[in-house]
Amino acid sequence: VEVKPKEKDERGAWGNKVEYLLACIGLAVGLGNVWRFPYLCHKHGGGAFLIPYLICLVFEGVPLMYLEMAVGQFFRSGSVNCWSKIHPMLRGIGVGCVCVSMLLCLYYVIIIARC
C-alpha cells in the first residue's frame, strides 16, 4: 500500500489590490464612525472634538491597523496563530482580538435589528 503525504491546503488570496482595499475599509468603517461620531461631535463642542480624534487616529489607530495587517500577511494565519507564532505567551492577544470582534458583532447585530 502506497501512502501519499497530504498536500497542505492553500489559503485563499485576494484577486487584486482593490478587493483588499475595499475589505479593509469595510472593516475599519463601522457604525461608530457613521452614527455615533457626529452625535458626539455635536454634544462635546463640534469641531473641537475633531482635534483629539485626529490625533488618536494618526498616532494610535493607523499604526495598530498596519501592525495587524502586516502580522497577518506575514504569517498568513488567523489572529490567534499569528500571535502564538511570535511567542507562545502572546496567544492571549489573539484570543482577545477574537473576543472583541465577537462582542462588536453582537453589538452591531442588536443595533441593526432595532433600527
Secondary structure, DSSP 8 states (H G I E B T S, - for coil): --------------SSHHHHHHHHHHHH--HIIIIIHHHHHHHTTGGGGHHHHHHHIIIIIHHHHHHHHHHHHHHTS-HHHHHHHH-GGGHHHHHHHHHHHHHHHHHHHHHHHH-
